[in-house]
């Protein structure tokens, strides 16, 4: 397959890019320009577009310069995961050549390193790990610099929730709480989330309320909010990011009043039920890591796993764009 490469052009490429993402087995809405553009000028875009000899867009790589590291390009610092997106027909040796072409283009643009964030396999609509293999083939130069651990339930083979979770769910079901599935309650939920993160982690939400409201407006079918109301007040909530295969808990928060009635147990069961209804294969509770994967919050990970899930690794690779890699890429592209 003969390919050409170019830098992403917003006016020329955006519509075709998002159409490709809708067809790609490894893409979610996080890969789309409609999502990435909400960052505005926060990142210096370094995305690449691959076209065939007919001029048709074959693959895209969402990417930007790594903040604080001007010589490093990352796929993508503004998304949880990312990598080469194609419609499922860029396979094996063709994908290796495509990634080699991208690496040479970045090297020629002055970058010295490519950080590649693999999309976890549970998000693939069908197997699409060719890029993982390609990273190894490019001179065996890629090294894993980070690994996060998420807990996810396989909805086709869910493990049995442990006795603590079953007891907590019974308590929640008898409590005077009501559950709502409604993104118009984002502002009330955000107060709970911000207070929760400040109290427990001395942190703030990655997204501002205005940003998440903007995204919810852009992606009404991909973003959902489940909240639990106790005595007329929202005391817990789970913000869900939805894709073809996965219902992912992006934000989880609960107040002291919500914890007293095990509100999160009721919300997660509702979320798992929603995932079933939507035809998802997995319910992903999200990672339980800090310090770029080097620390696992054991208590949080255990809590998530008690619902009947298992571990899913999120792998991050660093590929030095050095002379050795250039030699390897040259050999690959000449074959």
C-alpha positions in Angstrom: 0.0 0.0 0.0 1.5 3.3 -1.1 0.9 6.1 1.5 1.6 9.8 1.8 1.8 11.7 5.1 0.8 15.2 6.0 0.2 17.3 9.1 -3.4 17.6 10.3 -5.2 20.6 8.8 -8.3 21.5 10.7 -10.3 22.9 7.8 -9.3 20.2 5.3 -9.2 17.1 7.5 -11.6 17.4 10.4 -14.8 16.0 8.9 -13.1 13.1 7.2 -11.1 12.4 10.3 -14.2 12.0 12.5 -15.9 9.8 9.8 -12.8 7.5 9.9 -13.0 7.3 13.7 -16.7 6.2 13.5 -15.6 3.3 11.3 -12.4 2.4 13.1 -12.4 -0.7 15.4 -9.9 0.8 17.9 -11.4 4.4 18.1 -13.7 6.0 20.6 -15.0 9.5 20.7 -11.8 10.5 22.5 -9.9 10.1 19.2 -12.2 12.5 17.3 -11.5 16.1 16.5 -14.8 17.1 18.0 -13.4 15.8 21.3 -9.8 16.9 21.0 -10.7 20.4 19.9 -12.3 21.2 23.2 -8.8 21.7 24.6 -8.5 24.8 22.4 -4.9 26.0 22.4 -3.8 24.0 25.5 -1.7 21.7 23.4 0.4 22.2 20.3 -1.1 19.8 17.8 1.2 17.4 16.0 -1.3 15.0 14.5 -0.6 13.2 11.3 -2.8 12.0 8.4 -2.0 9.2 6.1 -3.6 9.0 2.6 -3.4 6.4 -0.1 -2.6 7.0 -3.8 -6.2 8.0 -4.5 -6.0 10.7 -1.8 -8.4 8.9 0.6 -7.7 9.1 4.3 -6.5 5.7 5.4 -5.2 6.4 8.9 -4.7 9.2 11.5 -2.6 9.6 14.6 -4.0 12.0 17.2 -0.9 13.7 18.7 0.5 16.8 20.3 3.8 18.1 21.6 4.2 16.8 25.2 3.8 19.8 27.6 7.1 20.6 29.2 9.1 18.4 26.8 9.4 20.3 23.5 11.3 17.4 21.8 8.6 14.8 22.6 5.4 14.1 20.7 2.6 12.1 22.5 -0.5 10.3 21.3 -2.4 12.3 22.8 -1.6 14.2 26.1 -5.2 15.4 26.2 -6.8 11.9 26.0 -6.7 8.9 28.3 -5.3 6.7 25.5 -4.7 6.8 21.8 -2.8 5.5 18.9 -3.0 4.9 15.2 -6.6 5.0 14.0 -7.7 3.2 10.8 -10.8 1.4 9.5 -9.4 -2.0 10.1 -7.6 -2.6 6.8 -4.1 -1.3 7.8 -2.7 -4.6 9.0 0.6 -6.4 9.7 3.4 -5.1 7.5 1.3 -2.2 6.1 0.8 -0.9 9.6 4.5 -1.3 10.4 5.4 0.7 7.4 2.8 3.4 8.3 4.3 3.7 11.8 7.8 3.8 10.3 6.7 6.6 8.0 5.2 8.6 10.9 8.4 8.1 13.0 10.6 9.4 10.2 8.3 12.4 9.7 8.5 13.3 13.4 12.2 12.8 13.4 12.5 15.1 10.4 10.4 17.7 12.3 12.9 17.8 15.1 11.3 15.5 17.6 13.6 13.1 19.5 11.0 10.8 21.1 7.5 9.5 20.4 5.3 8.5 23.4 2.6 6.1 22.3 -0.4 5.4 24.5 -2.1 2.2 23.4 -5.8 1.9 23.4 -6.7 -1.0 25.8 -7.9 -4.0 24.0 -11.4 -4.0 25.7 -12.2 -0.8 23.7 -11.5 -2.6 20.4 -14.6 -3.6 18.5 -12.6 -6.4 17.1 -8.9 -7.3 17.7 -6.6 -4.5 16.6 -3.2 -4.9 18.3 -1.1 -4.5 15.1 0.3 -1.3 16.5 1.6 -3.0 19.6 3.4 -5.4 17.4 4.7 -2.6 15.1 6.2 -0.8 18.1 8.3 -4.0 18.8 9.3 -4.4 15.2 10.7 -0.9 14.8 14.2 -1.9 15.8 12.9 -3.3 19.1 13.5 0.2 20.3 10.2 0.9 22.1 10.3 0.6 25.9 7.3 0.6 28.2 7.6 3.7 30.4 4.3 3.5 32.2 1.5 1.1 32.9 -1.8 1.9 34.6 -4.2 -0.7 36.0 -8.0 -0.5 35.6 -10.7 -2.8 36.9 -13.4 -3.9 34.5 -16.3 -6.3 34.4 -16.8 -8.6 31.4 -20.6 -8.4 31.2 -20.6 -11.8 29.4 -18.8 -13.5 32.3 -19.1 -11.3 35.4 -17.5 -12.6 38.5 -19.6 -12.8 41.7 -19.5 -9.6 43.7 -18.1 -10.3 47.2 -20.2 -10.4 50.3 -19.3 -6.8 51.3 -20.7 -5.4 48.0 -23.8 -7.6 48.1 -24.5 -6.4 51.6 -23.9 -2.7 50.7 -26.2 -3.0 47.7 -29.0 -4.4 49.9 -28.5 -1.5 52.2 -28.7 1.0 49.3 -31.8 -0.6 47.9 -33.6 -0.1 51.2 -32.4 3.4 51.8 -34.4 6.5 50.8 -32.4 7.4 47.7 -33.4 8.1 44.2 -31.3 7.6 41.1 -31.4 9.8 38.0 -29.8 9.4 34.6 -29.6 13.1 33.5 -26.7 15.2 32.4 -28.6 18.4 33.3 -27.5 17.6 36.9 -23.8 18.1 36.1 -23.4 21.3 38.1 -24.8 19.7 41.3 -22.6 16.6 40.8 -19.5 18.8 40.1 -19.8 20.3 43.6 -19.8 16.8 45.1 -16.9 15.8 42.8 -14.7 18.9 43.6 -15.3 18.5 47.3 -14.5 14.8 47.2 -11.2 15.2 45.3 -10.1 18.1 47.5 -10.8 16.3 50.7 -9.4 12.9 49.7 -6.7 13.6 47.2 -6.0 17.4 47.4 -6.8 17.5 43.7 -9.2 19.0 41.2 -11.2 17.4 38.4 -9.2 17.2 35.1 -12.1 18.9 33.3 -13.8 22.1 34.5 -17.6 22.1 34.8 -17.8 24.3 31.7 -15.6 21.8 29.7 -17.6 18.8 30.7 -20.9 20.6 29.9 -19.5 21.5 26.5 -18.5 17.8 25.9 -21.9 16.5 27.1 -23.5 18.9 24.5 -21.2 17.6 21.8 -21.6 14.0 22.7 -25.1 13.4 24.1 -25.0 9.7 23.2 -21.5 9.1 24.6 -21.6 10.9 27.9 -24.1 10.1 30.6 -24.5 11.0 34.3 -26.0 8.8 37.0 -26.7 10.6 40.3 -28.1 9.5 43.7 -30.3 11.9 45.6 -30.6 11.7 49.3 -33.1 13.9 51.2 -33.5 16.1 48.1 -29.8 16.6 47.6 -27.4 15.0 45.1 -24.9 13.1 47.3 -23.2 10.8 44.8 -22.6 10.4 41.1 -20.8 8.5 38.3 -20.0 10.2 35.0 -19.9 7.7 32.2 -18.1 7.8 28.9 -19.8 5.4 26.5 -18.2 3.6 23.5 -19.3 0.7 21.3 -17.8 -1.9 23.7 -17.2 -0.2 27.0 -19.1 1.8 29.6 -16.4 3.7 31.4 -16.7 5.4 34.8 -14.8 8.6 34.1 -15.6 10.4 37.3 -16.8 8.9 40.6 -17.8 10.9 43.7 -19.7 10.4 46.9 -20.3 12.6 49.9 -20.4 11.4 53.6 -24.2 11.3 53.3 -24.0 9.2 50.2 -21.5 6.8 51.8 -23.8 6.4 54.8 -26.4 4.7 52.5 -23.9 3.0 50.1 -25.1 5.2 47.2 -22.2 4.2 44.9 -23.2 0.6 45.1 -26.6 1.5 43.8 -25.1 3.7 41.1 -22.7 1.1 39.9 -25.4 -1.5 39.6 -27.4 1.0 37.6 -24.4 1.7 35.4 -23.8 -2.0 34.8 -27.5 -2.4 33.9 -27.2 0.6 31.5 -24.1 -1.0 29.9 -26.1 -4.2 29.3 -29.0 -2.3 27.8 -26.6 -0.4 25.4 -25.0 -3.7 24.2 -21.6 -3.0 25.7 -19.3 -5.9 26.5 -17.4 -4.3 29.5 -18.0 -1.9 32.4 -14.7 -0.2 33.1 -14.3 1.3 36.6 -11.2 3.2 35.5 -7.6 3.2 36.8 -6.6 3.3 40.4 -3.1 4.7 39.9 -1.1 7.7 40.9 2.3 9.0 39.9 2.1 7.8 36.3 1.3 4.2 37.3 4.1 3.8 39.8 1.7 3.8 42.7 -1.5 1.6 43.0 -4.2 2.8 45.3 -4.8 -0.7 46.7 -8.0 0.2 48.6 -9.6 1.8 45.6 -8.6 -1.0 43.3 -9.9 -3.6 45.7 -13.2 -1.7 46.0 -13.7 -1.7 42.3 -12.7 -5.3 41.9 -15.2 -6.4 44.5 -18.0 -5.8 42.0 -16.9 -8.8 40.0 -14.2 -7.4 37.8 -10.6 -8.1 36.8 -7.5 -6.1 35.8 -7.0 -4.4 32.5 -3.5 -2.9 31.8 -3.1 0.5 30.0 0.4 0.4 28.4 2.5 3.5 27.5 5.5 3.2 25.2 8.5 5.5 24.5 10.1 5.2 21.1 13.4 7.1 20.7 13.5 8.8 17.3 17.3 8.3 17.0 19.7 7.2 14.3 19.2 3.5 15.1 15.5 3.8 14.7 15.9 5.8 11.4 18.1 3.0 10.1 15.4 0.4 11.0 12.6 2.5 9.5 14.6 3.0 6.3 15.0 -0.7 5.9 11.3 -1.3 6.5 10.2 1.4 4.0 12.5 0.1 1.3 11.0 -3.4 1.4 
